[in-house]
Amino acid sequence: MTGPNARYGPLARGIRRDLSAKGWVPIRYWVVWWSLLGAAMVVFYVVLTPIWLGLRAAAWVAELRSRLTGSRSEPVSDVSPTPSTRDDQVSD
C-alpha cells in the first residue's frame, strides 16, 4: 500500500483520504458525550448502587435470621417419590 495511509497498514485499506486530516471533533459531540457519561454515572452510583446494597443487606438479614432460628428448609424436589414394588414388601 502506498500513499498517505501506508503507516496504518491493513486498518486503512480502502480509505482514500488522508486519515491524519480528520480535523477537530465538533463541540456538540463533546457536550453530548459528557452529558451521557454524567447521566450514566448518576444512574449507576445514585440509583443502582443503593438498590444493590439494599438487596445484599436483605439477604444478609434473612440468612442471619435463618441461622438464629435454626430452621433448615429442605430443598423441594420436582419428582415425587414412587412406591416401591419389591417382592419382599408385597403382602398377600
Backbone as XML, in Angstrom:
<?xml version="1.0"?>
<chain id="A" units="angstrom">
  <residue number="1" name="MET">
    <atom name="N" x="0.850" y="-1.166" z="0.000"/>
    <atom name="CA" x="0.000" y="0.000" z="0.000"/>
    <atom name="C" x="0.895" y="1.227" z="0.000"/>
  </residue>
  <residue number="2" name="THR">
    <atom name="N" x="0.678" y="2.062" z="-0.909"/>
    <atom name="CA" x="1.417" y="3.316" z="-0.956"/>
    <atom name="C" x="0.428" y="4.454" z="-0.796"/>
  </residue>
  <residue number="3" name="GLY">
    <atom name="N" x="0.879" y="5.495" z="-0.227"/>
    <atom name="CA" x="0.011" y="6.656" z="-0.056"/>
    <atom name="C" x="0.087" y="7.188" z="1.360"/>
  </residue>
  <residue number="4" name="PRO">
    <atom name="N" x="-0.778" y="8.123" z="1.686"/>
    <atom name="CA" x="-0.699" y="8.779" z="2.997"/>
    <atom name="C" x="-1.069" y="7.873" z="4.162"/>
  </residue>
  <residue number="5" name="ASN">
    <atom name="N" x="-1.790" y="6.779" z="3.906"/>
    <atom name="CA" x="-2.229" y="5.903" z="4.989"/>
    <atom name="C" x="-1.415" y="4.630" z="5.103"/>
  </residue>
  <residue number="6" name="ALA">
    <atom name="N" x="-0.253" y="4.569" z="4.483"/>
    <atom name="CA" x="0.572" y="3.363" z="4.496"/>
    <atom name="C" x="0.985" y="2.974" z="5.910"/>
  </residue>
  <residue number="7" name="ARG">
    <atom name="N" x="1.163" y="3.936" z="6.785"/>
    <atom name="CA" x="1.617" y="3.618" z="8.147"/>
    <atom name="C" x="0.538" y="2.920" z="8.975"/>
  </residue>
  <residue number="8" name="TYR">
    <atom name="N" x="-0.735" y="2.961" z="8.546"/>
    <atom name="CA" x="-1.816" y="2.308" z="9.278"/>
    <atom name="C" x="-2.010" y="0.858" z="8.855"/>
  </residue>
  <residue number="9" name="GLY">
    <atom name="N" x="-1.383" y="0.448" z="7.793"/>
    <atom name="CA" x="-1.425" y="-0.937" z="7.342"/>
    <atom name="C" x="-2.816" y="-1.363" z="6.898"/>
  </residue>
  <residue number="10" name="PRO">
    <atom name="N" x="-3.205" y="-2.610" z="7.246"/>
    <atom name="CA" x="-4.495" y="-3.137" z="6.772"/>
    <atom name="C" x="-5.697" y="-2.417" z="7.381"/>
  </residue>
  <residue number="11" name="LEU">
    <atom name="N" x="-5.495" y="-1.674" z="8.450"/>
    <atom name="CA" x="-6.616" y="-0.962" z="9.054"/>
    <atom name="C" x="-7.155" y="0.124" z="8.136"/>
  </residue>
  <residue number="12" name="ALA">
    <atom name="N" x="-6.310" y="0.657" z="7.271"/>
    <atom name="CA" x="-6.721" y="1.764" z="6.397"/>
    <atom name="C" x="-6.970" y="1.305" z="4.973"/>
  </residue>
  <residue number="13" name="ARG">
    <atom name="N" x="-7.112" y="0.018" z="4.756"/>
    <atom name="CA" x="-7.339" y="-0.477" z="3.411"/>
    <atom name="C" x="-8.698" y="0.009" z="2.905"/>
  </residue>
  <residue number="14" name="GLY">
    <atom name="N" x="-8.743" y="0.549" z="1.735"/>
    <atom name="CA" x="-9.977" y="1.029" z="1.136"/>
    <atom name="C" x="-10.313" y="2.463" z="1.460"/>
  </residue>
  <residue number="15" name="ILE">
    <atom name="N" x="-9.552" y="3.098" z="2.338"/>
    <atom name="CA" x="-9.804" y="4.507" z="2.672"/>
    <atom name="C" x="-8.947" y="5.368" z="1.765"/>
  </residue>
  <residue number="16" name="ARG">
    <atom name="N" x="-9.578" y="6.241" z="1.035"/>
    <atom name="CA" x="-8.865" y="7.017" z="0.030"/>
    <atom name="C" x="-8.342" y="8.346" z="0.560"/>
  </residue>
  <residue number="17" name="ARG">
    <atom name="N" x="-8.956" y="8.899" z="1.584"/>
    <atom name="CA" x="-8.481" y="10.202" z="2.071"/>
    <atom name="C" x="-7.433" y="10.011" z="3.166"/>
  </residue>
  <residue number="18" name="ASP">
    <atom name="N" x="-6.716" y="11.052" z="3.452"/>
    <atom name="CA" x="-5.660" y="11.010" z="4.461"/>
    <atom name="C" x="-6.297" y="10.979" z="5.853"/>
  </residue>
  <residue number="19" name="LEU">
    <atom name="N" x="-5.969" y="9.942" z="6.634"/>
    <atom name="CA" x="-6.559" y="9.817" z="7.961"/>
    <atom name="C" x="-6.046" y="10.858" z="8.949"/>
  </residue>
  <residue number="20" name="SER">
    <atom name="N" x="-4.893" y="11.434" z="8.689"/>
    <atom name="CA" x="-4.372" y="12.442" z="9.610"/>
    <atom name="C" x="-5.065" y="13.786" z="9.433"/>
  </residue>
  <residue number="21" name="ALA">
    <atom name="N" x="-5.868" y="13.940" z="8.398"/>
    <atom name="CA" x="-6.545" y="15.211" z="8.141"/>
    <atom name="C" x="-8.009" y="15.148" z="8.564"/>
  </residue>
  <residue number="22" name="LYS">
    <atom name="N" x="-8.284" y="14.494" z="9.661"/>
    <atom name="CA" x="-9.671" y="14.375" z="10.106"/>
    <atom name="C" x="-10.191" y="15.680" z="10.687"/>
  </residue>
  <residue number="23" name="GLY">
    <atom name="N" x="-9.368" y="16.423" z="11.332"/>
    <atom name="CA" x="-9.822" y="17.672" z="11.930"/>
    <atom name="C" x="-10.286" y="17.489" z="13.362"/>
  </residue>
  <residue number="24" name="TRP">
    <atom name="N" x="-10.849" y="18.551" z="13.903"/>
    <atom name="CA" x="-11.294" y="18.560" z="15.288"/>
    <atom name="C" x="-12.705" y="18.003" z="15.407"/>
  </residue>
  <residue number="25" name="VAL">
    <atom name="N" x="-12.999" y="17.454" z="16.573"/>
    <atom name="CA" x="-14.350" y="16.968" z="16.849"/>
    <atom name="C" x="-15.203" y="18.179" z="17.214"/>
  </residue>
  <residue number="26" name="PRO">
    <atom name="N" x="-16.375" y="18.327" z="16.629"/>
    <atom name="CA" x="-17.234" y="19.467" z="16.946"/>
    <atom name="C" x="-17.618" y="19.480" z="18.422"/>
  </residue>
  <residue number="27" name="ILE">
    <atom name="N" x="-17.793" y="20.673" z="18.965"/>
    <atom name="CA" x="-18.086" y="20.834" z="20.393"/>
    <atom name="C" x="-19.399" y="20.163" z="20.773"/>
  </residue>
  <residue number="28" name="ARG">
    <atom name="N" x="-20.360" y="20.110" z="19.850"/>
    <atom name="CA" x="-21.653" y="19.484" z="20.182"/>
    <atom name="C" x="-21.484" y="18.005" z="20.503"/>
  </residue>
  <residue number="29" name="TYR">
    <atom name="N" x="-20.524" y="17.342" z="19.860"/>
    <atom name="CA" x="-20.293" y="15.931" z="20.177"/>
    <atom name="C" x="-19.703" y="15.765" z="21.564"/>
  </residue>
  <residue number="30" name="TRP">
    <atom name="N" x="-18.819" y="16.678" z="21.969"/>
    <atom name="CA" x="-18.263" y="16.628" z="23.316"/>
    <atom name="C" x="-19.352" y="16.867" z="24.363"/>
  </residue>
  <residue number="31" name="VAL">
    <atom name="N" x="-20.251" y="17.805" z="24.077"/>
    <atom name="CA" x="-21.340" y="18.089" z="25.015"/>
    <atom name="C" x="-22.238" y="16.860" z="25.161"/>
  </residue>
  <residue number="32" name="VAL">
    <atom name="N" x="-22.577" y="16.233" z="24.055"/>
    <atom name="CA" x="-23.415" y="15.036" z="24.107"/>
    <atom name="C" x="-22.691" y="13.918" z="24.854"/>
  </residue>
  <residue number="33" name="TRP">
    <atom name="N" x="-21.414" y="13.713" z="24.565"/>
    <atom name="CA" x="-20.635" y="12.653" z="25.207"/>
    <atom name="C" x="-20.589" y="12.831" z="26.725"/>
  </residue>
  <residue number="34" name="TRP">
    <atom name="N" x="-20.219" y="14.029" z="27.181"/>
    <atom name="CA" x="-20.085" y="14.255" z="28.618"/>
    <atom name="C" x="-21.443" y="14.248" z="29.309"/>
  </residue>
  <residue number="35" name="SER">
    <atom name="N" x="-22.493" y="14.679" z="28.622"/>
    <atom name="CA" x="-23.833" y="14.627" z="29.207"/>
    <atom name="C" x="-24.283" y="13.185" z="29.413"/>
  </residue>
  <residue number="36" name="LEU">
    <atom name="N" x="-24.081" y="12.355" z="28.404"/>
    <atom name="CA" x="-24.457" y="10.946" z="28.534"/>
    <atom name="C" x="-23.618" y="10.232" z="29.591"/>
  </residue>
  <residue number="37" name="LEU">
    <atom name="N" x="-22.337" y="10.549" z="29.625"/>
    <atom name="CA" x="-21.467" y="9.930" z="30.631"/>
    <atom name="C" x="-21.889" y="10.348" z="32.036"/>
  </residue>
  <residue number="38" name="GLY">
    <atom name="N" x="-22.207" y="11.622" z="32.222"/>
    <atom name="CA" x="-22.669" y="12.099" z="33.526"/>
    <atom name="C" x="-23.981" y="11.454" z="33.936"/>
  </residue>
  <residue number="39" name="ALA">
    <atom name="N" x="-24.921" y="11.346" z="32.988"/>
    <atom name="CA" x="-26.205" y="10.711" z="33.299"/>
    <atom name="C" x="-26.010" y="9.239" z="33.654"/>
  </residue>
  <residue number="40" name="ALA">
    <atom name="N" x="-25.137" y="8.552" z="32.943"/>
    <atom name="CA" x="-24.876" y="7.140" z="33.233"/>
    <atom name="C" x="-24.254" y="6.973" z="34.619"/>
  </residue>
  <residue number="41" name="MET">
    <atom name="N" x="-23.379" y="7.864" z="34.995"/>
    <atom name="CA" x="-22.767" y="7.770" z="36.330"/>
    <atom name="C" x="-23.796" y="8.027" z="37.426"/>
  </residue>
  <residue number="42" name="VAL">
    <atom name="N" x="-24.698" y="8.970" z="37.188"/>
    <atom name="CA" x="-25.752" y="9.232" z="38.174"/>
    <atom name="C" x="-26.646" y="8.010" z="38.319"/>
  </residue>
  <residue number="43" name="VAL">
    <atom name="N" x="-27.042" y="7.423" z="37.199"/>
    <atom name="CA" x="-27.906" y="6.232" z="37.262"/>
    <atom name="C" x="-27.203" y="5.108" z="38.002"/>
  </residue>
  <residue number="44" name="PHE">
    <atom name="N" x="-25.930" y="4.893" z="37.710"/>
    <atom name="CA" x="-25.218" y="3.787" z="38.342"/>
    <atom name="C" x="-24.983" y="4.039" z="39.828"/>
  </residue>
  <residue number="45" name="TYR">
    <atom name="N" x="-24.384" y="5.183" z="40.162"/>
    <atom name="CA" x="-23.983" y="5.411" z="41.546"/>
    <atom name="C" x="-25.111" y="5.876" z="42.448"/>
  </residue>
  <residue number="46" name="VAL">
    <atom name="N" x="-26.080" y="6.599" z="41.916"/>
    <atom name="CA" x="-27.136" y="7.146" z="42.766"/>
    <atom name="C" x="-28.348" y="6.227" z="42.812"/>
  </residue>
  <residue number="47" name="VAL">
    <atom name="N" x="-28.641" y="5.533" z="41.731"/>
    <atom name="CA" x="-29.842" y="4.709" z="41.688"/>
    <atom name="C" x="-29.526" y="3.229" z="41.913"/>
  </residue>
  <residue number="48" name="LEU">
    <atom name="N" x="-28.638" y="2.675" z="41.112"/>
    <atom name="CA" x="-28.431" y="1.223" z="41.152"/>
    <atom name="C" x="-27.615" y="0.742" z="42.347"/>
  </residue>
  <residue number="49" name="THR">
    <atom name="N" x="-26.629" y="1.490" z="42.784"/>
    <atom name="CA" x="-25.799" y="1.036" z="43.900"/>
    <atom name="C" x="-26.596" y="0.910" z="45.197"/>
  </residue>
  <residue number="50" name="PRO">
    <atom name="N" x="-27.422" y="1.892" z="45.570"/>
    <atom name="CA" x="-28.230" y="1.686" z="46.791"/>
    <atom name="C" x="-29.200" y="0.520" z="46.686"/>
  </residue>
  <residue number="51" name="ILE">
    <atom name="N" x="-29.755" y="0.290" z="45.498"/>
    <atom name="CA" x="-30.639" y="-0.863" z="45.326"/>
    <atom name="C" x="-29.857" y="-2.159" z="45.553"/>
  </residue>
  <residue number="52" name="TRP">
    <atom name="N" x="-28.673" y="-2.244" z="44.972"/>
    <atom name="CA" x="-27.858" y="-3.444" z="45.137"/>
    <atom name="C" x="-27.466" y="-3.635" z="46.603"/>
  </residue>
  <residue number="53" name="LEU">
    <atom name="N" x="-27.068" y="-2.560" z="47.278"/>
    <atom name="CA" x="-26.695" y="-2.679" z="48.689"/>
    <atom name="C" x="-27.897" y="-3.083" z="49.537"/>
  </residue>
  <residue number="54" name="GLY">
    <atom name="N" x="-29.080" y="-2.574" z="49.203"/>
    <atom name="CA" x="-30.278" y="-2.961" z="49.935"/>
    <atom name="C" x="-30.606" y="-4.430" z="49.765"/>
  </residue>
  <residue number="55" name="LEU">
    <atom name="N" x="-30.459" y="-4.935" z="48.553"/>
    <atom name="CA" x="-30.700" y="-6.361" z="48.319"/>
    <atom name="C" x="-29.695" y="-7.229" z="49.065"/>
  </residue>
  <residue number="56" name="ARG">
    <atom name="N" x="-28.447" y="-6.813" z="49.074"/>
    <atom name="CA" x="-27.433" y="-7.581" z="49.800"/>
    <atom name="C" x="-27.714" y="-7.554" z="51.304"/>
  </residue>
  <residue number="57" name="ALA">
    <atom name="N" x="-28.142" y="-6.399" z="51.834"/>
    <atom name="CA" x="-28.460" y="-6.299" z="53.253"/>
    <atom name="C" x="-29.661" y="-7.188" z="53.590"/>
  </residue>
  <residue number="58" name="ALA">
    <atom name="N" x="-30.680" y="-7.211" z="52.734"/>
    <atom name="CA" x="-31.847" y="-8.066" z="52.975"/>
    <atom name="C" x="-31.453" y="-9.542" z="52.962"/>
  </residue>
  <residue number="59" name="ALA">
    <atom name="N" x="-30.584" y="-9.927" z="52.053"/>
    <atom name="CA" x="-30.123" y="-11.313" z="52.009"/>
    <atom name="C" x="-29.320" y="-11.655" z="53.261"/>
  </residue>
  <residue number="60" name="TRP">
    <atom name="N" x="-28.521" y="-10.710" z="53.727"/>
    <atom name="CA" x="-27.721" y="-10.951" z="54.925"/>
    <atom name="C" x="-28.628" y="-11.117" z="56.138"/>
  </residue>
  <residue number="61" name="VAL">
    <atom name="N" x="-29.642" y="-10.264" z="56.258"/>
    <atom name="CA" x="-30.576" y="-10.357" z="57.386"/>
    <atom name="C" x="-31.348" y="-11.668" z="57.322"/>
  </residue>
  <residue number="62" name="ALA">
    <atom name="N" x="-31.785" y="-12.071" z="56.139"/>
    <atom name="CA" x="-32.520" y="-13.336" z="56.004"/>
    <atom name="C" x="-31.650" y="-14.521" z="56.406"/>
  </residue>
  <residue number="63" name="GLU">
    <atom name="N" x="-30.394" y="-14.500" z="56.002"/>
    <atom name="CA" x="-29.503" y="-15.592" z="56.372"/>
    <atom name="C" x="-29.250" y="-15.597" z="57.871"/>
  </residue>
  <residue number="64" name="LEU">
    <atom name="N" x="-29.073" y="-14.436" z="58.462"/>
    <atom name="CA" x="-28.828" y="-14.337" z="59.900"/>
    <atom name="C" x="-30.043" y="-14.843" z="60.675"/>
  </residue>
  <residue number="65" name="ARG">
    <atom name="N" x="-31.243" y="-14.458" z="60.251"/>
    <atom name="CA" x="-32.449" y="-14.937" z="60.926"/>
    <atom name="C" x="-32.579" y="-16.450" z="60.802"/>
  </residue>
  <residue number="66" name="SER">
    <atom name="N" x="-32.261" y="-16.969" z="59.641"/>
    <atom name="CA" x="-32.349" y="-18.409" z="59.432"/>
    <atom name="C" x="-31.382" y="-19.147" z="60.343"/>
  </residue>
  <residue number="67" name="ARG">
    <atom name="N" x="-30.210" y="-18.613" z="60.506"/>
    <atom name="CA" x="-29.222" y="-19.274" z="61.374"/>
    <atom name="C" x="-29.621" y="-19.176" z="62.842"/>
  </residue>
  <residue number="68" name="LEU">
    <atom name="N" x="-30.200" y="-18.043" z="63.237"/>
    <atom name="CA" x="-30.569" y="-17.872" z="64.640"/>
    <atom name="C" x="-31.758" y="-18.725" z="65.033"/>
  </residue>
  <residue number="69" name="THR">
    <atom name="N" x="-32.721" y="-18.903" z="64.147"/>
    <atom name="CA" x="-33.892" y="-19.716" z="64.479"/>
    <atom name="C" x="-33.620" y="-21.195" z="64.306"/>
  </residue>
  <residue number="70" name="GLY">
    <atom name="N" x="-32.582" y="-21.539" z="63.616"/>
    <atom name="CA" x="-32.229" y="-22.941" z="63.432"/>
    <atom name="C" x="-33.108" y="-23.663" z="62.446"/>
  </residue>
  <residue number="71" name="SER">
    <atom name="N" x="-33.899" y="-22.930" z="61.714"/>
    <atom name="CA" x="-34.768" y="-23.604" z="60.743"/>
    <atom name="C" x="-33.958" y="-23.960" z="59.516"/>
  </residue>
  <residue number="72" name="ARG">
    <atom name="N" x="-34.152" y="-25.177" z="59.109"/>
    <atom name="CA" x="-33.475" y="-25.651" z="57.910"/>
    <atom name="C" x="-34.553" y="-26.030" z="56.914"/>
  </residue>
  <residue number="73" name="SER">
    <atom name="N" x="-34.607" y="-25.380" z="55.819"/>
    <atom name="CA" x="-35.596" y="-25.738" z="54.812"/>
    <atom name="C" x="-34.984" y="-26.776" z="53.879"/>
  </residue>
  <residue number="74" name="GLU">
    <atom name="N" x="-35.738" y="-27.821" z="53.664"/>
    <atom name="CA" x="-35.284" y="-28.886" z="52.782"/>
    <atom name="C" x="-35.518" y="-28.461" z="51.344"/>
  </residue>
  <residue number="75" name="PRO">
    <atom name="N" x="-34.630" y="-28.811" z="50.453"/>
    <atom name="CA" x="-34.849" y="-28.467" z="49.047"/>
    <atom name="C" x="-36.062" y="-29.203" z="48.501"/>
  </residue>
  <residue number="76" name="VAL">
    <atom name="N" x="-36.837" y="-28.508" z="47.713"/>
    <atom name="CA" x="-38.045" y="-29.090" z="47.141"/>
    <atom name="C" x="-37.663" y="-29.866" z="45.893"/>
  </residue>
  <residue number="77" name="SER">
    <atom name="N" x="-38.157" y="-31.096" z="45.824"/>
    <atom name="CA" x="-37.865" y="-31.950" z="44.683"/>
    <atom name="C" x="-39.030" y="-31.899" z="43.707"/>
  </residue>
  <residue number="78" name="ASP">
    <atom name="N" x="-38.732" y="-31.883" z="42.433"/>
    <atom name="CA" x="-39.766" y="-31.884" z="41.407"/>
    <atom name="C" x="-40.338" y="-33.281" z="41.187"/>
  </residue>
  <residue number="79" name="VAL">
    <atom name="N" x="-39.623" y="-34.287" z="41.596"/>
    <atom name="CA" x="-40.030" y="-35.668" z="41.357"/>
    <atom name="C" x="-40.651" y="-36.211" z="42.636"/>
  </residue>
  <residue number="80" name="SER">
    <atom name="N" x="-41.864" y="-36.704" z="42.534"/>
    <atom name="CA" x="-42.498" y="-37.293" z="43.706"/>
    <atom name="C" x="-41.955" y="-38.704" z="43.890"/>
  </residue>
  <residue number="81" name="PRO">
    <atom name="N" x="-41.823" y="-39.144" z="45.125"/>
    <atom name="CA" x="-41.281" y="-40.495" z="45.346"/>
    <atom name="C" x="-42.253" y="-41.547" z="44.833"/>
  </residue>
  <residue number="82" name="THR">
    <atom name="N" x="-41.728" y="-42.530" z="44.181"/>
    <atom name="CA" x="-42.561" y="-43.619" z="43.656"/>
    <atom name="C" x="-42.585" y="-44.754" z="44.671"/>
  </residue>
  <residue number="83" name="PRO">
    <atom name="N" x="-43.717" y="-45.392" z="44.814"/>
    <atom name="CA" x="-43.770" y="-46.502" z="45.782"/>
    <atom name="C" x="-42.924" y="-47.674" z="45.297"/>
  </residue>
  <residue number="84" name="SER">
    <atom name="N" x="-42.362" y="-48.317" z="46.247"/>
    <atom name="CA" x="-41.507" y="-49.443" z="45.918"/>
    <atom name="C" x="-42.367" y="-50.667" z="45.617"/>
  </residue>
  <residue number="85" name="THR">
    <atom name="N" x="-41.973" y="-51.438" z="44.635"/>
    <atom name="CA" x="-42.734" y="-52.644" z="44.258"/>
    <atom name="C" x="-41.863" y="-53.887" z="44.409"/>
  </residue>
  <residue number="86" name="ARG">
    <atom name="N" x="-41.043" y="-53.887" z="45.432"/>
    <atom name="CA" x="-40.201" y="-55.057" z="45.643"/>
    <atom name="C" x="-41.047" y="-56.214" z="46.153"/>
  </residue>
  <residue number="87" name="ASP">
    <atom name="N" x="-40.650" y="-57.440" z="45.847"/>
    <atom name="CA" x="-41.405" y="-58.633" z="46.218"/>
    <atom name="C" x="-41.493" y="-58.837" z="47.721"/>
  </residue>
  <residue number="88" name="ASP">
    <atom name="N" x="-40.453" y="-58.450" z="48.464"/>
    <atom name="CA" x="-40.470" y="-58.714" z="49.895"/>
    <atom name="C" x="-41.372" y="-57.731" z="50.653"/>
  </residue>
  <residue number="89" name="GLN">
    <atom name="N" x="-41.811" y="-56.660" z="50.015"/>
    <atom name="CA" x="-42.689" y="-55.709" z="50.677"/>
    <atom name="C" x="-44.159" y="-55.972" z="50.338"/>
  </residue>
  <residue number="90" name="VAL">
    <atom name="N" x="-44.414" y="-56.786" z="49.357"/>
    <atom name="CA" x="-45.790" y="-57.066" z="48.940"/>
    <atom name="C" x="-46.327" y="-58.174" z="49.837"/>
  </residue>
  <residue number="91" name="SER">
    <atom name="N" x="-47.462" y="-57.947" z="50.482"/>
    <atom name="CA" x="-48.050" y="-58.974" z="51.332"/>
    <atom name="C" x="-49.306" y="-59.507" z="50.680"/>
  </residue>
  <residue number="92" name="ASP">
    <atom name="N" x="-49.480" y="-60.820" z="50.763"/>
    <atom name="CA" x="-50.652" y="-61.460" z="50.126"/>
    <atom name="C" x="-51.757" y="-61.668" z="51.097"/>
  </residue>
</chain>
